[in-house]
Amino acid sequence: MELGIIGLARSGKTSLFNAVTRGRAQVGAYTSRAEPNIGVVHVPDERVNALERIFKPKKTTYAEIRWIDFPVAGFGAEGPGAVFLADLAKLDALVHVVRAFEDDAVPHDEGSVDPRRDLEALELELTFADLGLIERRLSRLEAEMRSVRAGERGALERQRELLGRLHRHLEGGRGLRDLELDEDDERELRQYQFVTRRPALIIVNIGEDALGRAGEVEAEYRALVGGPRVAVAALCAKLEAELAQMEPDDAREFRADLGLPEESPLHRAIVTAYELLGVHSFLTAGEDECRAWTVRRGATAPEAAGRIHSDLERGFIRAEVVPCGDLVAAGSMAEVKRRGLLRTEGKSYVVQDGDVLNILFNL
């Protein structure tokens, strides 16, 4: 999974990057145009830990998220970030950080705090980028239609109609992520790279003085921008970056001293991202490796097998399935079988979150 962190200058997005990567890179704020910061982190999963204790494998592999912290804004045609537009459009989701805290280090004339304004400003830049892409394609379509016979224009006319519909939607001030499209339209859109079609996780970056109101802030912005492809989380990125430098037990104690929930809001943000993207994890376990795999919700057993290796999907016969909780309670795969908890499922089986799979195949 690849998530791109974007935001205006001084939004705290690089602090968020340092927090989610647990300080492994500890990069500083951007002072000039630069390449993105990139960090790959494990998704915490107690189920993997439990399987590791049972099987004592040679290797343990968690699901991963690749976090990409892009240089400050300016994603319009003339902006310094325009070179990254194609990269943004290929991501699984955008993580848009907006500043909702006062900063004494920021001069007063540069430091007005208005999260809604900042959110709208960057979304407008991305909208203009998509509008420009559509307008360029429509211009080429007109030239192509003049060069073909009338009977051969059907596909081009359908494409022009779809792009015109997208253009009108964007002109209405809304990104493409909230536009309902049928399967044919979705298939047509795969040849384009529209950045406002990417799901968005809005991170409202609050100050330490507002930690007690984090839930209220989330509710406020969820009502403002929430939708099926938009999610909201409120956290203090500076504090989370500091906690990321501590040992886990020390961080939990510090949270308790501050009266904060034991669960990190960063962990909730990851869970929210999974829900936003419609994915979950299944597991494989054995003496060689215990591993979590990310797959879309609704995926069938052969599709899950393909996440492990394409040969497993092509030669899929059946899957042996047991919920992770049942396996952990039993303590071993032999005990799972003795209790009759191991099921055999075919090609139509829809994989559930936390399923432990053993794929049987033949090529």
C-alpha positions in Angstrom: 0.0 0.0 0.0 1.3 3.4 -0.9 0.1 6.6 0.8 1.3 10.1 -0.2 1.5 12.8 2.4 0.7 16.3 1.1 -0.1 19.6 2.6 0.7 23.3 2.6 3.9 24.7 4.1 4.1 24.5 7.9 1.2 22.1 8.1 3.4 19.6 10.0 3.3 16.9 7.3 7.0 16.1 7.7 6.4 15.7 11.5 3.7 13.2 10.5 6.1 11.4 8.3 8.6 11.1 11.1 5.9 9.8 13.4 4.5 7.1 11.1 8.1 5.9 10.2 8.8 5.9 14.0 11.7 8.3 13.6 13.8 5.9 11.4 14.6 8.7 8.9 14.1 11.8 11.1 14.0 14.2 8.2 13.7 17.9 8.6 11.1 20.2 7.1 11.5 21.1 3.5 13.3 24.5 2.9 13.5 24.3 -0.9 12.4 22.0 -3.7 13.5 18.5 -3.0 12.8 14.9 -3.7 10.1 13.2 -1.6 10.9 11.5 1.7 10.1 7.8 1.5 9.7 5.4 4.4 8.4 1.8 4.5 6.9 0.7 7.8 5.3 -2.4 9.2 1.6 -2.4 10.0 1.3 -3.5 13.7 -0.7 -6.8 13.8 -1.1 -8.7 17.1 -2.4 -11.7 15.1 1.0 -12.0 13.4 2.7 -11.9 16.8 0.4 -14.6 18.1 1.2 -16.9 15.1 4.9 -16.2 15.6 4.6 -17.5 19.2 2.9 -20.7 18.0 5.0 -21.6 14.9 8.4 -20.0 15.9 9.1 -19.4 12.2 12.4 -18.5 10.5 10.9 -15.3 9.3 8.0 -13.0 10.3 6.6 -10.5 7.8 4.0 -7.8 8.5 1.9 -6.0 5.9 3.7 -2.8 4.9 2.8 0.8 4.1 5.0 2.9 1.9 4.7 6.5 3.1 5.8 9.2 0.7 6.2 12.8 2.0 6.0 15.2 -0.9 7.6 18.6 -1.0 5.3 21.6 -0.1 2.3 22.2 -2.3 2.3 24.0 -5.7 0.8 21.0 -7.7 -0.7 23.3 -10.3 0.7 23.4 -13.9 3.2 26.1 -12.8 3.8 25.0 -9.2 7.1 23.3 -8.0 5.1 20.1 -7.2 3.7 19.8 -10.8 6.4 17.2 -11.5 5.0 14.9 -8.9 1.4 14.9 -10.2 1.8 11.7 -12.1 3.2 10.1 -8.9 0.3 11.3 -6.8 -2.2 9.8 -9.2 -0.7 6.4 -8.9 -0.9 6.2 -5.1 -3.5 4.1 -3.3 -4.5 7.2 -1.3 -3.6 10.8 -0.4 -2.9 11.8 3.2 -3.7 15.5 3.3 -2.3 17.3 6.4 -4.0 20.6 7.5 -2.7 22.8 10.2 -5.0 23.5 13.1 -2.4 24.7 15.7 -0.7 27.9 16.6 3.0 28.1 16.1 5.0 30.8 17.9 7.9 30.3 15.5 5.8 31.4 12.5 5.6 35.2 11.9 2.1 36.5 12.6 1.5 37.6 9.0 2.3 34.1 7.8 0.8 32.1 10.5 -3.0 32.6 10.4 -4.6 29.3 11.2 -7.5 28.3 9.0 -7.7 24.5 8.3 -10.7 24.8 6.0 -9.0 27.5 3.9 -5.9 25.4 3.6 -7.8 22.2 2.8 -9.7 24.0 0.0 -6.6 25.7 -1.4 -4.7 22.5 -2.0 -7.8 20.6 -3.2 -8.3 23.5 -5.7 -4.8 23.1 -7.0 -5.4 19.3 -7.6 -8.7 20.1 -9.2 -7.1 22.5 -11.7 -4.5 19.8 -12.5 -7.2 17.3 -13.4 -9.2 19.9 -15.4 -6.0 20.6 -17.4 -5.6 16.9 -18.1 -9.2 16.6 -19.3 -9.0 19.7 -21.5 -5.8 18.5 -23.2 -7.4 15.1 -23.9 -10.6 16.6 -25.2 -8.6 18.8 -27.6 -6.8 15.7 -28.9 -10.1 13.8 -29.2 -11.6 16.5 -31.4 -8.7 16.2 -33.8 -9.0 12.4 -33.8 -12.7 12.5 -34.5 -12.1 14.7 -37.6 -9.7 12.1 -39.0 -12.0 9.0 -38.8 -15.1 8.1 -40.6 -18.5 8.7 -38.9 -19.1 5.0 -38.4 -15.9 4.7 -36.4 -16.5 7.5 -34.0 -18.5 5.6 -31.4 -15.8 4.8 -28.9 -14.3 8.3 -29.2 -17.8 9.9 -28.7 -18.3 7.8 -25.5 -14.9 8.9 -24.3 -15.7 12.6 -25.0 -19.1 12.3 -23.2 -17.4 10.8 -20.1 -14.7 13.4 -20.0 -17.2 16.2 -20.5 -19.1 14.8 -17.5 -16.0 14.7 -15.4 -15.1 18.3 -16.5 -18.5 19.6 -15.4 -18.2 17.8 -12.0 -14.8 19.4 -11.4 -16.0 22.8 -12.4 -18.7 22.5 -9.7 -15.9 22.6 -7.1 -15.8 18.9 -6.2 -13.1 16.3 -6.7 -13.7 13.2 -8.8 -13.4 10.8 -5.8 -17.1 11.4 -4.9 -18.4 10.9 -8.4 -20.4 7.7 -8.9 -19.4 5.8 -12.0 -20.5 2.5 -13.5 -18.1 -0.3 -14.4 -17.7 0.8 -18.0 -16.8 4.3 -17.0 -14.3 3.0 -14.3 -12.7 0.8 -17.0 -12.4 3.8 -19.3 -10.8 5.9 -16.6 -7.9 3.4 -16.0 -6.1 5.0 -18.9 -6.0 8.4 -17.2 -4.3 9.5 -14.0 -6.7 11.8 -12.1 -5.3 12.9 -8.8 -8.7 13.9 -7.3 -9.9 10.4 -7.9 -7.6 9.1 -5.2 -9.2 8.4 -1.9 -8.2 10.9 0.8 -7.4 10.7 4.5 -7.6 14.2 6.0 -5.2 14.6 9.0 -6.2 17.6 11.1 -3.0 18.4 12.9 -3.9 19.9 16.2 -1.8 21.3 19.0 -1.2 19.6 22.4 -3.7 22.0 24.0 -6.5 20.5 21.8 -5.8 16.8 22.5 -8.8 16.6 24.7 -11.0 17.8 21.8 -9.6 15.4 19.1 -12.9 13.6 18.8 -14.9 16.8 18.4 -12.4 18.0 15.7 -12.7 14.8 13.8 -16.5 15.0 13.9 -16.5 18.6 12.7 -14.3 17.9 9.7 -16.0 14.6 8.9 -19.3 16.5 8.6 -17.5 19.0 6.4 -15.6 16.8 4.0 -16.5 13.2 4.8 -17.8 10.7 2.2 -17.3 7.2 1.0 -13.8 7.9 -0.3 -12.8 10.5 2.3 -11.9 9.9 6.0 -10.7 12.2 8.8 -8.4 11.8 11.7 -7.2 14.4 14.3 -3.8 14.1 16.0 -0.8 16.1 17.1 1.9 15.2 14.7 4.7 16.9 16.7 3.8 14.9 19.8 3.4 11.7 17.9 6.9 12.2 16.3 8.3 12.7 19.8 6.6 9.6 21.1 7.9 7.6 18.2 11.4 8.1 19.5 10.5 6.4 22.8 10.4 2.7 23.7 6.8 1.4 23.4 6.4 0.9 27.1 7.6 4.4 27.8 5.3 5.9 25.2 2.3 4.1 26.7 3.2 5.5 30.1 3.6 9.0 28.7 0.2 8.7 27.1 -1.3 7.6 30.4 0.3 10.6 32.2 -1.3 12.9 29.6 -4.7 11.2 30.1 -4.6 10.0 26.4 -6.0 6.7 25.2 -3.4 3.9 25.1 -4.0 3.3 21.4 -2.0 5.8 19.3 -4.1 8.0 16.9 -1.5 6.9 14.3 -2.7 3.3 14.7 -6.3 4.5 14.3 -5.2 6.5 11.2 -3.8 3.3 9.7 -7.0 1.4 10.5 -9.0 4.2 8.9 -6.8 4.1 5.8 -7.5 0.3 5.5 -11.3 1.0 5.8 -11.0 3.9 3.3 -9.3 1.7 0.7 -11.6 -1.3 1.3 -8.7 -3.7 2.2 -8.0 -6.1 5.0 -5.4 -8.8 5.8 -5.3 -12.5 5.6 -2.5 -14.6 7.0 -0.2 -17.5 6.2 1.6 -19.4 8.9 4.2 -22.2 9.1 7.7 -23.0 10.3 9.3 -21.0 7.4 7.3 -17.8 7.7 4.3 -16.2 9.4 3.0 -13.3 7.2 0.2 -10.9 6.8 -1.1 -10.1 3.3 -3.2 -7.2 2.2 -6.1 -7.9 -0.1 -9.3 -6.0 -1.1 -12.4 -6.8 0.9 -14.6 -9.1 -1.2 -11.6 -10.9 -2.7 -12.0 -14.6 -3.5 -9.6 -17.3 -2.4 -7.9 -17.5 -5.8 -7.4 -13.7 -5.8 -5.8 -14.0 -2.3 -3.7 -16.8 -3.6 -2.5 -14.6 -6.4 -1.2 -12.1 -3.8 1.1 -14.8 -2.6 2.2 -15.9 -6.0 0.7 -15.8 -9.5 1.2 -19.6 -9.9 -1.0 -20.2 -6.8 -3.8 -18.3 -8.5 -3.4 -20.0 -11.9 -3.2 -23.5 -10.4 -5.7 -23.0 -7.5 -7.5 -26.1 -6.4 -8.8 -25.2 -3.0 -7.9 -23.4 0.2 -7.7 -24.7 3.8 -9.0 -22.0 6.1 -9.2 -21.3 9.8 -9.9 -18.0 11.5 -6.7 -16.8 13.3 -8.6 -16.5 16.6 -9.5 -20.2 16.4 -5.9 -21.2 15.6 -4.5 -19.2 18.5 -7.0 -20.6 20.9 -6.2 -24.2 19.7 -2.4 -23.6 20.0 -1.4 -25.6 17.0 -2.6 -26.6 13.5 -2.8 -30.3 14.7 -5.2 -29.3 17.4 -7.2 -27.2 14.9 -7.7 -30.3 12.8 -8.5 -32.4 15.8 -11.3 -30.0 16.8 -12.7 -30.0 13.3 -12.0 -26.2 12.8 -10.1 -26.4 9.5 -12.4 -25.8 6.6 -11.9 -26.5 2.9 -13.1 -23.7 0.6 -13.3 -23.5 -3.2 -12.9 -20.8 -5.8 -16.0 -18.8 -4.8 -15.0 -18.4 -1.2 -14.7 -14.7 -0.1 -11.7 -14.3 2.2 -12.4 -12.8 5.6 -10.2 -10.5 7.7 -7.9 -12.6 9.8 -8.3 -15.9 7.9 -5.3 -18.1 7.9 -5.0 -19.7 4.5 -3.1 -22.7 3.1 -3.4 -22.8 -0.7 -3.5 -26.1 -2.5 -2.7 -25.8 -6.2 -1.4 -27.7 -9.2 0.1 -26.5 -12.5 
